[in-house]
Amino acid sequence: MDQNQAPIYEALDRFRQMRVVPFDVPGHKHGRGNPELTAFLGEQCVSVDVNSMKPLDNLCHPISVIRHAEDLAADAFGAAHAFLMVGGTTSSVQSMVLSACKRGDEIILPRNVHRSVINALVLCGAVPVYVNPEVDKRLGISLGMEREQVAKAIREHPSAVAVLVNNPTYYGVCSDLQAIVQMAHDAGMLCLADEAHGTHFYFGDDMPLSAMAAGADMSAVSMHKSGGSLTQSSLLLTGPGVSPGHVRQIINLTQTTSGSYLLMSSLDISRRNLALRGRKVFAHVLEMAEYARDEVNAIGGYYAFGKELINGDSIYDFDATKLSVHTREIGLAGIEVYDILRDDYDIQIEFGDIGNILAYLSMGDRPQELERLVSALADIRRRYQRDPSGLLSQEYIDPEVVSSPQEAFYADKQSIPLHDSVGHVCSEFVMCYPPGIPILAPGERITAEILDYIEYARSKGCSLTGPEDPDIQRLNVLV
């Protein structure tokens, strides 16, 4: 297909030139009704914040420009079908899981998934079969899915309908996706990929294998992360063995009927940019990341890890565009370095956890800003380094699953003080955000180790979210 085209953008441009008189929504009427908003966002932006109409197609049932944009996206990503998503990759992930699973179905997945995956299980009633990941003891991070652990889960749960894989994890770790796809298909199961952090795999050389290239059945791709589109815009990709009509029906259960043309046009323009220039762009990103990794490691104390971690199984490959840095050896938790970078140096990185930070590099970064980050990290080590003894090292704790997420979430519950909750079964989520991987999910038993982790994360400044109690002094547990 001609990847020079951008059908939604082109249709909006034609619409703007027509000077149509609006007697429909949105009520700001091309910005005239809300001058403060127009001044803030710009007239060109608000003039194309419009409603679905025949010349602009309809996201719920696309037949013209949106359908053409989806076909172009499928072609660019090597998928059979692509769906424009305006509810973030959370919506893509949930639609993917809901398309594959129904109440009572088993789905094999790693426990270090984003909360959107478990949210989908709450919605549909599917039952998780967790493949608990290996943990790198030095870094304290969870790794990928080992082939034998996936094979064991498939043998022990032959009626499972799907296997879900992170490609990659937040830290850049990739599983042997092609082997897992083959195992799933041999067992008559679908293979789903959460590629929220892997958009660039489709457009870069020397990158880990993308889900569609590996033969996966569905993939949720977060275009706004490394693909350049506006926040909250995403793609859902499907392979040839998945019914696009069924997936569209599932998407329409939860996605808005008033799709934002700002988000859709950003997907359209960004897909064109990636298709035409992606390989050159991401070659430069990779070059910057490798340079920054070497510079950070030269400081001493920090460990910016990369492809040297690859072991052929639980770390089958590594996304070298991720600048993941272990901070524990300088005596600081990752979240402490995160806060210092923002508060003292005006540098905003993606996240910090108890032992690591992640600086997310993509097409908009420049070498001079990387130099500023490296200089700041060197200065932080000089000013703040202390004895690392006593710092918690492990980020991931294996859960004890007692009931399905849906059963626990909707069960009768009571609110009790956090410190009295050991031994009870949690009915809500607790997580640090980002990265949004639950410490506790509905249906999991609360242990003293988990409470120690929560208190430690809180003391270090992690942003804890999830529970009904905003202060996270109480938890909802099963009666």
N, C-alpha and C positions, 0 to 999 in steps of 0.2 A: 504494500500500500504506500501511497505518497505521504511520507511522514512530515512533509513541509506544511501540510494542512493543519488547521486548528478550527474545526467547524463551529464550536460554541463561541469562541472568541470572534470569529468572522460574522456569525449571526448577530451577536450583540453589537458589533460595530455597525452593521447595517441598520439594526433597530434604532441605535442612537441617532443616526443621520436622518431617520424618517420623521422625527419630532412628533411622535404619537402622543395624543392627549390622553392622560391616564385617568380613567374612572374605575380603576381596580386597585388592589393592594400591591405593594405596601403603602401605608397611609402617608408616608413622608413625600410622596409624589415627586420622585426624581430629586429629592433633597430640598424642595422648595418649602415644605412644611416644617423643616427642622434645620434652620440655618446654622446652629451650633454644630450639629453633626456633619453638615456639609463642609463647614470650615475646617473641622478636624480631619475628616477622611478625604475631602476633595470632591469637587463636583463630578469629575470623571468617574470616580468610584461609585458614588450614590446614584448616578444616572443609569447605571446598569444593574443596580440592586432591584430587580424586577420579579414579577410573578410569572409562572408558567403560562404560555399562550401558544397558539398554533405555530407561529414562525420560530419559536424558541424551544419547542418540544416539551415533553413532560418526563421528569425523572422516574416517576412510578411506572410509566409505560412508554418508553422512548421509541419513536418510529422515524425520526429524522436527524436533527443535528446532534442530539445527545447519543443516539444510537451510532451515528457515524464516529463520534468521539470515542465511544466504547470500543468499536471495532478497531480503530487506530491504536488504542491502548493495548488491546489484546495482541495485535500484530507486533507492536514494539516490545512487549514483554514475552512473546512466545507462548501465549496462552490461547486456549480455544475461545474463551469469552472473558470479558472484563466488565466490571460494574463500577460506575462512579459512586463513591460513598461520601456523604457530607456530614456524617456523625462521628468522624474520627476513625482511627483503626480499631477502637473499641467496638464500633458498630460493625466493621468488617469481620473482626474475630468472632463476635457473637453471631452474626449471620452465617458464618462458615460452620460453626459448631451446631447451630440450630438446623442447618441444612442437612447435616450428617446424622444427628442424634435425635431421638425422641425419649420420652419418659421410660426409665428402666434400662435403656441401652448402656452398655459399658463402653468407655473410651479410654484408651491407653495414652498417658501423657506424663511429662516430667512434672514434679511438684513446683519447680521454680518457674512457673508460668505467670504471666501478667494477670491481674485480678479480673480482667475482662473475660478470660477463659472460664474461670470458676463462676463468674456472674452468669455466663451462658448456661452452665450446669444448673444453677439455681432456677433459671427461667424454664428450661426444658425438662429437668428431672433426670438427666443422664447421670450415670454413676462413674466417678473417676477411678481408674486403676493406675496408681502412681508408680512410675519408675523413678525412685529416689536417686538423684544424681550423686556422683562422686564429688567430693570436696577437695580442692587444692589446699593442703594444710598450711602452706606458706602464705598464700594470698587470702585464704578464708572464703573463697568464692565457690559457688556451685558450678559444675561443669556441664558437659553435654550428656546425651543418652548413650550408654554403652550398648554395642550391638547385642551382646549376649543377654543383657538385662531386658532389652526389648523383645528378643526372641523368647526368653523365659516368660515374660508377661503375655505374649501371644499364645504360647503353649498352654499356659494356665487359664487363659480367658479366651478360648476359641470363638466365643459368640460376640466378642467386642466388635463394634462397627467401624472403629477408626483408631488411628494412631496420630497424635499431634506432636509436632516437633518445633522447638524454637530454632530459627535460622536467621541470624545468630541470637545468642543471649545478649543481654544488655552490655556485657563485658567484651563481646566479640567472639565468643566460643561457639564453634559449629560442630554438630554431630555428623556422623556418616549418613547424610540424608539419602543418598542414592540407595544404599544398602537397606535402610529402614523402609523406604518406599517399596522396594522389592519384597521385603518380608511381609509388609502389610498386604500388598496385592496378592502374594502367594496364599495368604490366609483369607482372602476375600474381603479385606478391609480397605477402607479409604485411608489415604495419608494426607493430613492437613498440616500446613506450615504457618506459623506466626512469623512473618517477615517484616514486622514493624520496623526493625533496624537493618533491613537488608535490601532496600530499594536499589542501591548502587550495584548489587551483585549482578543485575541484569545488564549493566552498561559499562562494566569495567573489566579490564584484563587483570590477570593475577589476583582475581577475587575468588572467594568460595563459591561453590556451585549454587545456583538459584533453584528455587523449588520447582518452577516449571521445567527447567532443563533437567532436573532430577526425576521428572515424571510424577510429581505430587499431584493430587486431585484438586486441591484448593489452596490458595495462599492469600493472606491478608497483608497488604503492602502499604506501609505508611509513607505516602508520597511527600507529606509535609516535613518529614524528618530529614532525609538526605536527598529527596527529589526536587526540592525547591518550591513546592506549592504552598498555599496558605494553610495555616494551622487549622486542623479539623478536617482536612480533605484527605481522602484515602482511596485505595483501589481494592477490590476483591477480584482475584483471578481464579479461573477454573480451567481444568483440563477437559479433554474430550469425553471422559467417562461420566461427567456430571451434567445433569439436566439444567440448562440455563433458565428454563421456565420455572422450574421448582425453586431455584435459588432466588429468582426475582420475586416470587411469591413470599418467600421467607423474609427477604430484605424489606418488603412492603408491610410486613407485620409491625415493624418498629421504626423504620426510617421515616422522616418527615415527608409530608405530601407537598411541602413548600421548599423544595430544594434551592439552596443559595446559588445563584448564578455567578457570584463572586468566587465561591469555592469551586464550582464546576469549571469555570473558565480558567482558573488557576491550574487545575488538573490538566486541562486541555493544552494550555501553553507550556506547562512544565514537561508534559509527556513529549511534546514536539522538541523542546530543548534537549531532553535526554536522548531522544532518538537521533538527533542530528549532531549533538556535541558531547554526549555523555562520556564516551571513552576518553576523549582528551581531557575533559573536566576531572574525571575521577583518577586518571593517571597523575594529574597534578595534586589532587587531594592525598593520594597514596604517598607521593614523594614528600609532601609537607609532613605527613604523619610519621614517616620513617625518620626524617630529619629531627623532628621534635622528640621522638623517642630516644634517639641517640643523645640529644642535648640534655634531656631530663636525667638520663642514666649517668651522664658525665658529672652531674651535680654531686652525686653521692647521697646515700641514705634512701632515696626514692628508688622504686623499681617500676619503670614503664615497660610492661610485658608485651610480648608479641609472638611471632611465629615459632620462637624457640620452645614454646610450651607444647607444641603439637606432639601428640603421642600415638596417633593413628587410630584412636578409639574415642575416649571420652572428650578429647580435644582433637577431633579429626582434622579440623582446619581452624584458621583464625582470621578474623576480619582486621587486617592491618590498618584500616582507616581509623579504627578506634584508638584513641590515646587514653588507655586505661593505666592508671598509675597507683601503685601500692605505696601507702604513706606510713604504715605502722612503724617501720624501722626508724623514723625520725621522731617517734614518740607522740604522734598526732593521729587521731582518727580521721578518716577521709572527710567526714562531715565538718570537722574542725578546720581542715584546710579549705574546704568549700566556702565556709563562712568567712575565713580570713581573706581569701581571694576577692570575695564580693565586697566586704566591708572596708578593707584597707587598700585594695588595689583596683577597685572598680572592674573586676573581671568576673563574669558570670559563666560558670561551667555547668555542665548538664546535671551532675549529681555527685554527692559524696555519701558513702555509707560508713560502716565502722572501721574499714581498713583501706578503702580505695576511693579514688576520684575518677571521673570520666569527663574528659574534654571532647566534645562532639565536633569533629571536623567535617566540613562539607564544602560545597561549591562557593560559598560566600566568604570563606576564610582567606586571610592574606598572610604572607610570611612575617610581616612586621608585627602582627598581633600575636603570632606564635612566639616571637622573640620576647614580647612583653610578658607572656605567660611563663616562659622558661625563667626569665629574670625574676619574676615574682616568686616562683617556687624556690629558687635559690635563696632569695632574701628571707622567705618564710623559714627555710631550714636554718639560716644563720640566726634569726631572731627568736625562734620558738622551739628549736630542737630540744628534746628532753629524753629521759630514760623511758624506753617503751615497755618496760616490765609492768604488768598489771593491766595492760590493754587487752580487751577481748579480741580474739583472733578469728573466730568462725562466724561467717555470715549466715549460713544455712543450717537449719535444724530439721531433722526428719520428723514429720508429723505422725501422730497416731490417729488414724481415721476411724471414727466410730459410726458415723452415718453419712448419707449423701448430703451434699450441700443444700439441695432443695428441702429435704426433710428437716434438716437442722434450722434452716433460715425461717421456715414457716411454722415450726413447732411451738408449743407453749414454752414460754421462757420467763426468766426472772432476771432482774438487774442486781448484781452483787458487787461489793468492793473488789477491785482488781487483786489486792493481796489475799483475798479469801477464795480466789477462783481455782486454785490448784486442784486437779482431779475432776473438775467439771468439764462438760462438753460445750464448746463455744458455739454460739448461734449467729455470730457476725464476723466481720473481717477486722484484722489489725495489720497494718503494714506501714512501712516507711515509704513516703512518696516524694520524689521518685526513688527507686525504680518501679514501685507498685506491685512487687511480688509479695504476697501475703506472708506474714509471720504466723498468723492464725487465719484459718478459713472456717466457715460454718461446717460443723460436724467433726471438728478436730478437738482432741483432749488437751486441756491446758496443763502444762507441766511447770515445775519450778524453774527448769532451764529456760523455758520460753519467757516466763515472767522476768527472770534475771536479764534476758536479752532486751526485753521491752524497756525495763528501767535503765539499762545501760545506754540503749539508743536514745532514750529521752534525755539522759544526763549529758550526752555528747551533742545534743542539739538537732537530732534527726526529726524531721517533720512526720509525726505519726498521725495516721488517718484511719478511718473505717468505722469505728464504733459509734453507736448512737450517742454516747456521752462524749461531747466535744473535748472535754478535758482528759479523757481516757483514764479516769479514776475508777470507773465501774465498767463491767462487761456484762452483756446479756448471755446467759447460759441456759441450757435445757433444764427444765424442771425435773 
